[in-house]
């Protein structure tokens, strides 16, 4: 199916070609019309020159003989010579045409030329002629038929109309082909952008670059992606290195704390702080690994999302009920996706644990999993305190915590939702926070497993 922009571009090109062609043909038509009229006038001038020469030499007798001779073979000429009583002396007509009147009765025949020619209609035909009163009140009419000119122009108009239709069709065809070619190149770049948007920074356009602007653009886009990929890889390496290098000495310090005697309380506090720091580094490593694998399908296998959801819910439901929360699970069976079972379970655990942590006795907690025509929708809803409005946009950033958490003594480092976002991106799931009147709702749209 051709895109609307392609059709617009094709129509614009066809219209532009047609307009330019019509202008060119219009100018050509006017030029041909002018040339044919001038040719008729030239023939008329030649006739007048001949009759003028005869009249100058032998007067009316010679003119009458010439017109009689010419009338015998005239087909596209109108000739008439009358005396002062409008009696026919010679010519192709018997009576004077009413559509033209003799002019300049005082002018001599020598001054007579085609510049004074008039266009008139006689017996259903158009003529270009000159009518004069000669000395002695003789009336002379010399005219040439415009029928051949009109027929030629009519044929030219028909040809121009047919050519216009052909040019319009050709313009539409050329415009469509050109627009499709352009849209193919744009679609190629859009496809690359869609791959990169899913997190696949290794995506590249196949084939050699063409030696044009699009090829140059593709080269620049590839260079930009190479730079981004290198920077991203360096960032992940730095994060991994920091986490690994710091976690190792912390573990050693914990082992050495066991050797401290006489201060068990202090040693216990130090061990708790170190364990807490190690958990932070573990979470950062998990987020880094999930983000590094984002957009790639490696390591993903068919997973029964319904079964994983039920298992995680069964694990946390007793904790929620012990805190006084009202729990509800609604899950359609046998909903499958392509994913990593452990990461999905970790993500669901983070979401449910987060809802339990912030909930209060009497609050409700519900988890819904259902299928739609395009996705599997997983929705976790609670009626807890929700998120402050100023934190909704940054909720999934690392180390984001509401100030009230510290006031309420809620422990955490603001990494749980960041890990949720990284795991969702790893699986190509769309993560959103729909607006609700109370509490917090997290919605995940999972791509269906295609068979």
C-alpha positions in Angstrom: 0.0 0.0 0.0 1.5 3.3 -1.1 1.8 5.9 1.7 -0.2 9.1 1.6 2.9 11.1 1.4 4.0 9.1 -1.7 0.7 9.8 -3.4 1.0 13.5 -2.6 4.5 13.7 -4.0 3.4 11.8 -7.1 0.4 14.1 -7.7 2.5 17.2 -7.2 5.1 16.0 -9.7 2.4 15.0 -12.2 0.6 18.4 -11.8 3.9 20.3 -12.1 4.8 18.4 -15.3 1.3 18.9 -16.7 1.3 22.7 -16.0 4.7 23.2 -17.5 3.7 21.2 -20.5 0.5 23.1 -21.0 2.3 26.4 -20.8 4.8 25.2 -23.4 2.1 23.9 -25.7 0.1 27.1 -25.2 3.0 29.1 -26.3 3.6 26.7 -29.2 -0.1 27.0 -30.2 0.0 30.8 -30.2 3.2 30.7 -32.3 1.6 28.3 -34.9 -1.6 30.4 -35.0 0.4 33.5 -35.6 2.5 31.9 -38.3 -0.5 30.5 -40.1 -2.3 33.9 -39.9 0.8 35.6 -41.2 1.1 33.0 -44.1 -2.5 33.8 -45.0 -1.8 37.5 -44.9 1.3 37.0 -47.1 -0.7 35.1 -49.7 -3.3 37.8 -49.6 -0.6 40.4 -50.0 0.7 38.6 -53.0 -2.7 38.5 -54.6 -3.2 42.2 -53.9 0.2 43.0 -55.3 -0.6 41.2 -58.6 -3.9 42.9 -58.9 -2.4 46.2 -58.1 0.2 45.9 -60.8 -2.4 45.0 -63.4 -4.6 47.9 -62.4 -1.7 50.3 -62.6 -0.9 49.2 -66.1 -4.2 48.6 -67.8 -6.8 49.7 -65.3 -10.2 48.0 -64.7 -10.2 45.9 -67.9 -7.0 44.0 -67.0 -8.2 43.7 -63.4 -11.5 42.2 -64.5 -9.8 39.7 -66.8 -7.4 38.6 -64.0 -10.2 38.1 -61.5 -12.2 36.1 -64.1 -9.2 33.9 -64.8 -8.5 33.4 -61.1 -12.1 32.7 -60.2 -12.3 29.7 -62.6 -9.9 27.8 -60.4 -10.3 29.4 -57.0 -11.3 27.1 -54.1 -10.3 28.9 -50.9 -10.5 32.4 -52.3 -13.3 35.0 -52.4 -13.1 37.4 -55.3 -15.6 40.1 -56.4 -15.4 43.2 -58.6 -18.5 45.5 -58.9 -19.2 48.7 -60.8 -20.6 51.8 -59.3 -24.1 50.3 -59.5 -23.0 47.2 -57.5 -23.3 45.1 -60.7 -20.9 42.1 -60.8 -18.1 42.5 -63.3 -16.0 39.5 -62.2 -15.4 37.1 -59.3 -16.5 34.0 -57.5 -19.6 35.7 -55.9 -22.7 37.3 -57.4 -23.5 39.6 -54.5 -21.4 41.5 -52.1 -21.1 39.8 -48.6 -22.9 41.7 -45.9 -20.3 40.9 -43.3 -17.7 43.2 -44.8 -17.9 46.8 -46.0 -15.5 48.5 -48.4 -13.2 51.0 -46.7 -11.3 54.2 -47.6 -13.1 55.3 -50.7 -10.6 58.1 -51.3 -7.5 55.8 -51.1 -5.8 54.8 -54.3 -5.4 51.2 -55.2 -1.6 51.6 -54.9 -1.9 52.2 -51.2 -4.0 49.1 -50.8 -2.3 46.4 -48.6 -3.1 43.4 -46.4 -2.5 45.4 -43.3 -6.2 46.5 -43.5 -7.4 42.9 -43.7 -10.6 42.0 -41.9 -11.9 38.7 -40.6 -15.5 38.0 -41.5 -17.9 35.1 -41.9 -19.6 34.3 -45.2 -21.6 31.2 -46.0 -20.6 29.5 -42.8 -16.9 30.0 -43.4 -14.4 32.4 -41.9 -12.4 34.6 -44.3 -9.6 37.1 -44.1 -10.0 39.8 -46.8 -9.7 43.3 -47.9 -12.5 45.4 -49.4 -11.8 48.8 -51.2 -13.5 51.4 -53.3 -11.4 52.0 -56.4 -11.3 55.2 -58.4 -14.4 55.3 -60.5 -16.5 53.8 -57.5 -15.5 50.3 -58.4 -15.8 47.9 -55.4 -13.2 45.2 -55.0 -13.1 42.3 -52.6 -10.2 39.9 -52.2 -10.3 37.3 -49.4 -8.6 34.1 -48.4 -10.4 31.3 -46.6 -9.3 30.7 -43.0 -10.8 27.1 -43.0 -7.4 25.4 -43.6 -5.9 27.5 -40.8 -8.8 26.7 -38.5 -8.7 23.0 -39.4 -4.9 22.9 -38.7 -5.4 24.7 -35.3 -8.3 22.3 -34.4 -6.1 19.3 -35.2 -3.4 20.9 -33.1 -5.7 21.4 -30.2 -6.8 17.8 -30.3 -3.2 16.7 -30.5 -2.4 19.0 -27.5 -5.3 17.6 -25.5 -4.2 14.0 -26.2 -0.6 14.9 -25.4 -1.7 16.6 -22.2 -3.5 13.4 -21.0 -0.4 11.4 -22.0 1.9 13.8 -20.1 -0.5 13.7 -17.1 -0.4 9.9 -17.0 3.4 9.9 -17.6 3.9 12.5 -14.9 1.8 10.5 -12.5 3.7 7.3 -13.3 7.1 9.0 -13.1 6.0 10.8 -9.9 4.8 7.6 -8.4 8.0 5.8 -9.3 10.2 8.6 -8.0 8.1 9.0 -4.8 8.2 5.3 -4.2 12.0 5.3 -4.7 12.3 8.2 -2.2 9.9 6.6 0.3 11.8 3.2 0.0 15.0 5.0 1.1 13.1 6.8 3.9 11.5 3.6 5.0 14.9 2.0 5.0 16.1 4.7 7.4 13.0 4.5 9.5 13.4 0.8 9.9 16.9 1.4 11.2 15.6 4.0 13.6 12.9 1.6 14.8 15.5 -1.0 15.6 17.6 1.5 17.4 14.6 2.7 19.3 14.1 -0.8 20.7 17.7 -0.6 22.1 19.5 -2.5 19.3 22.5 -0.2 18.9 24.2 -2.8 16.7 21.6 -2.5 14.0 23.0 -1.3 10.6 21.6 -1.0 7.1 22.8 -3.8 4.8 24.4 -3.4 1.5 26.8 -0.8 0.1 26.0 3.0 0.3 24.7 4.6 -2.8 26.7 7.7 -4.1 24.0 10.2 -3.4 22.5 12.3 -0.5 20.8 9.3 1.0 24.0 7.3 0.9 25.8 10.1 2.7 23.0 10.3 5.2 23.2 6.6 5.9 27.0 6.9 6.3 26.5 9.7 8.8 23.8 7.7 10.7 26.1 4.7 10.9 29.0 6.8 12.1 26.7 8.3 14.8 25.5 4.8 15.9 29.1 3.5 16.0 30.0 6.4 18.3 26.9 5.9 20.5 27.6 2.2 20.7 31.2 2.7 21.7 30.2 5.3 24.4 27.5 3.0 25.7 29.8 0.0 25.8 32.4 2.1 27.6 29.8 3.2 30.1 28.7 -0.3 30.8 32.3 -1.5 31.1 32.9 1.3 33.6 29.8 0.4 35.7 30.6 -3.3 35.6 34.2 -2.6 36.6 33.3 -0.4 39.5 30.7 -2.8 40.8 33.0 -5.8 40.5 36.0 -4.0 42.0 34.1 -2.6 44.9 32.1 -5.7 45.7 35.2 -7.9 46.1 36.9 -5.8 48.8 33.6 -5.4 50.6 33.2 -9.2 50.8 36.8 -9.4 52.2 36.0 -6.8 54.8 32.9 -8.7 55.9 35.1 -11.8 56.3 37.6 -9.9 58.4 34.8 -8.4 60.6 34.2 -11.9 61.9 37.6 -11.7 63.6 36.7 -8.5 65.5 36.2 -9.4 69.2 34.6 -7.3 72.0 32.3 -5.2 69.8 29.7 -7.5 68.4 27.1 -4.7 67.9 29.5 -2.6 65.9 30.6 -5.6 63.8 26.9 -6.5 63.1 26.2 -2.9 62.0 29.2 -2.9 59.7 28.2 -6.2 58.2 24.6 -5.0 57.6 25.9 -1.9 55.9 28.3 -3.9 53.7 25.6 -6.3 52.7 23.4 -3.4 51.8 26.2 -1.9 49.7 26.7 -5.3 48.0 23.0 -5.5 47.2 23.2 -2.1 45.6 26.1 -3.2 43.4 24.3 -6.4 42.5 21.3 -4.4 41.5 23.4 -2.0 39.4 25.1 -5.0 37.7 21.6 -6.5 37.0 20.5 -3.2 35.5 23.7 -2.9 33.5 23.4 -6.4 32.1 19.7 -5.9 31.1 20.5 -2.6 29.4 23.4 -4.1 27.6 21.3 -6.9 26.2 18.4 -4.5 25.3 17.3 -5.0 21.7 19.0 -8.3 21.2 17.1 -11.5 21.1 20.0 -13.6 22.4 19.2 -15.7 25.4 15.4 -15.3 25.1 13.3 -18.5 25.1 9.6 -19.2 25.0 8.2 -18.5 28.5 4.7 -19.1 29.9 4.1 -15.6 31.3 0.9 -16.9 33.1 2.8 -19.5 35.0 5.6 -17.2 36.1 3.1 -14.6 37.2 1.2 -17.1 39.3 4.4 -18.4 40.9 5.6 -15.0 41.9 2.1 -14.0 43.1 1.9 -17.2 45.3 5.2 -16.3 46.8 4.3 -12.7 47.8 0.6 -13.0 48.5 1.1 -14.3 52.1 3.4 -11.3 52.8 0.7 -8.9 51.5 -2.0 -10.6 53.5 0.1 -10.5 56.7 0.3 -6.7 56.2 -3.4 -6.5 55.9 -3.7 -5.9 52.1 -6.6 -7.2 50.1 -5.1 -9.2 47.2 -6.7 -10.2 43.9 -5.2 -12.1 41.0 -6.8 -12.4 37.6 -4.7 -14.2 35.0 -5.6 -15.8 31.7 -3.8 -19.1 31.3 -1.2 -20.1 28.6 -0.1 -16.6 27.6 3.4 -17.1 26.1 6.2 -14.6 25.3 9.8 -14.8 24.3 11.9 -13.9 27.3 14.2 -14.8 30.2 12.2 -16.5 33.0 14.5 -15.4 35.8 14.5 -11.8 34.7 10.7 -11.8 34.4 10.3 -13.3 37.8 12.7 -10.7 39.3 10.8 -7.9 37.7 7.5 -9.1 39.0 9.0 -9.6 42.4 10.3 -6.0 42.4 6.9 -4.6 41.4 4.9 -6.6 43.9 7.4 -6.1 46.7 7.4 -2.4 46.1 3.5 -2.3 46.3 3.6 -4.3 49.6 6.3 -2.0 51.0 4.3 1.2 50.5 0.9 -0.3 51.2 -1.0 0.1 54.5 -3.6 -2.2 56.1 -6.9 -2.1 54.3 -5.3 -1.1 50.9 -5.9 -3.4 47.9 -3.4 -5.0 45.6 -4.5 -6.5 42.3 -2.6 -8.2 39.5 -4.2 -8.7 36.1 -2.9 -10.6 33.1 -4.9 -10.7 29.9 -4.4 -10.9 26.2 -5.3 -8.3 23.6 -5.2 -8.5 19.8 -1.7 -7.2 19.7 -0.2 -7.7 23.2 -0.4 -9.5 26.5 -1.3 -6.8 29.1 0.0 -7.1 32.7 -1.4 -4.6 35.1 -0.4 -4.2 38.8 -2.7 -1.8 40.7 -2.5 -0.7 44.4 -4.4 1.9 46.4 -1.3 3.0 48.4 0.1 6.5 48.5 1.2 6.4 44.8 3.9 8.6 43.4 4.2 12.4 44.0 3.4 14.2 40.7 6.9 15.7 40.4 8.4 12.1 40.5 6.2 10.4 37.8 8.6 11.2 35.0 11.7 10.2 36.9 10.2 7.1 38.7 12.2 4.6 36.7 15.5 6.5 36.9 18.2 5.0 39.2 18.3 6.2 42.8 15.0 8.0 42.5 13.2 8.1 45.9 10.4 10.2 47.3 11.5 12.4 50.3 8.7 11.0 52.4 10.2 7.5 52.2 13.0 8.6 54.6 10.5 10.2 56.9 8.5 7.0 57.0 11.6 4.9 57.5 11.2 2.9 54.3 14.5 1.3 53.3 15.6 1.2 49.7 18.0 2.7 47.2 15.6 3.6 44.3 16.9 0.9 42.1 13.9 -1.4 42.0 11.9 0.4 39.3 15.0 1.2 37.3 15.6 -2.6 37.1 12.0 -3.1 36.1 12.4 -0.7 33.2 15.7 -2.3 32.1 14.1 -5.8 32.1 11.0 -4.6 30.3 13.2 -3.0 27.6 15.2 -6.2 27.4 12.0 -8.0 26.4 10.6 -5.3 24.2 7.7 -4.6 26.6 6.2 -1.2 26.8 6.1 0.1 30.4 3.7 2.9 31.4 2.2 4.5 34.5 -1.5 5.2 33.7 -3.2 8.0 35.6 -5.3 6.7 38.4 -7.4 8.5 41.1 -5.6 6.8 44.0 -2.4 4.7 44.4 -0.2 3.5 41.6 -0.8 1.5 38.5 2.0 -0.1 36.4 1.1 -1.5 33.0 3.3 -3.7 30.8 2.5 -4.6 27.2 4.4 -7.7 26.2 4.9 -8.7 22.6 3.1 -12.0 21.8 5.1 -15.0 21.0 4.8 -15.6 17.2 4.8 -19.2 16.0 
